[in-house]
């Protein structure tokens, strides 16, 4: 997508008001550009990045997409409740790689 096309798409995303962290074309453009650099399309970029205190950050959805699309790694949900979430990262052909991430509320 060239600059003009990306600007037009960003304008439409901002106008949709579906992305509160990108209420203007420029913010939507930045999210789309950040995603393009990781191989994401415009919609996936808008849903995979958050703008937090003026910084663009790859969110959990975007991180999950990158892990699953790597072709080498995946993750399994070990626990998912109202108070805890634990995932285990696995190498697709070799099983668990010893990395577990736990978040508790």
C-alpha positions as CSV (number, residue, x, y, z in Angstrom):
1,X,0.0,0.0,0.0
2,X,1.5,3.4,-0.9
3,X,1.4,6.5,1.3
4,X,-1.8,7.9,-0.2
5,X,-3.7,4.7,0.1
6,X,-2.5,4.2,3.7
7,X,-3.6,7.8,4.5
8,X,-7.0,7.1,3.0
9,X,-7.5,3.9,4.9
10,X,-6.3,5.5,8.2
11,X,-8.8,8.3,7.6
12,X,-11.6,5.7,7.3
13,X,-10.5,3.8,10.4
14,X,-10.4,7.0,12.5
15,X,-13.8,8.1,11.1
16,X,-15.3,4.8,12.1
17,X,-14.8,5.7,15.8
18,X,-14.3,2.0,16.5
19,X,-10.7,2.5,17.8
20,X,-10.8,4.9,20.7
21,X,-7.0,5.1,20.9
22,X,-6.8,6.3,17.3
23,X,-9.5,9.1,17.0
24,X,-7.6,10.9,14.3
25,X,-6.1,9.9,10.9
26,X,-2.5,10.4,12.1
27,X,-2.8,8.0,15.1
28,X,-4.5,5.4,12.9
29,X,-1.8,5.9,10.3
30,X,0.9,5.2,12.9
31,X,-0.8,2.0,14.0
32,X,-1.2,0.8,10.4
33,X,2.5,1.6,9.6
34,X,3.7,-0.2,12.8
35,X,1.7,-3.2,11.7
36,X,2.9,-3.1,8.1
37,X,6.5,-3.3,9.4
38,X,5.5,-6.7,11.0
39,X,3.6,-7.9,8.0
40,X,0.1,-7.1,9.2
41,X,-2.7,-5.7,7.1
42,X,-4.6,-2.5,8.1
43,X,-7.3,-4.1,10.2
44,X,-5.0,-6.5,12.0
45,X,-2.7,-3.5,12.7
46,X,-5.6,-1.5,14.2
47,X,-6.5,-4.4,16.5
48,X,-3.0,-5.6,17.3
49,X,-1.5,-2.3,18.6
50,X,-2.5,0.1,21.4
51,X,-1.4,3.6,21.8
52,X,-0.6,4.0,25.5
53,X,0.7,7.4,26.8
54,X,1.8,8.3,23.3
55,X,3.6,5.1,22.5
56,X,2.5,2.4,20.1
57,X,2.7,-1.0,21.8
58,X,2.1,-4.5,20.4
59,X,-0.8,-5.8,22.5
60,X,-1.5,-9.4,23.6
61,X,-3.5,-10.1,20.4
62,X,-0.7,-8.9,18.2
63,X,1.8,-11.0,20.2
64,X,-0.3,-14.1,19.9
65,X,-0.6,-13.6,16.1
66,X,3.2,-13.3,15.8
67,X,3.8,-16.4,17.9
68,X,1.3,-18.5,16.0
69,X,2.4,-17.3,12.6
70,X,6.0,-18.0,13.2
71,X,5.7,-21.5,12.1
72,X,8.1,-22.5,14.8
73,X,6.3,-21.6,18.1
74,X,2.9,-21.9,19.5
75,X,1.3,-21.5,22.9
76,X,-1.1,-23.5,25.0
77,X,-3.5,-22.1,27.6
78,X,-2.8,-23.9,30.8
79,X,-5.3,-21.9,33.0
80,X,-7.8,-19.2,32.2
81,X,-10.1,-18.1,34.9
82,X,-11.5,-14.8,36.2
83,X,-8.4,-14.4,38.5
84,X,-5.6,-16.1,36.6
85,X,-4.2,-16.8,33.2
86,X,-1.3,-19.1,32.5
87,X,0.1,-19.9,29.1
88,X,3.0,-22.2,28.1
89,X,5.1,-21.6,25.0
90,X,6.0,-24.6,22.9
91,X,8.3,-25.3,20.0
92,X,6.0,-26.9,17.4
93,X,8.2,-29.9,16.7
94,X,10.0,-30.3,20.0
95,X,7.3,-29.7,22.7
96,X,7.5,-27.3,25.7
97,X,10.4,-24.9,25.7
98,X,10.3,-24.2,29.4
99,X,8.6,-20.8,29.2
100,X,5.4,-20.2,31.2
101,X,3.8,-16.9,31.6
102,X,1.4,-16.4,34.5
103,X,-0.8,-13.4,35.3
104,X,-3.0,-13.3,38.4
105,X,-5.5,-10.7,39.4
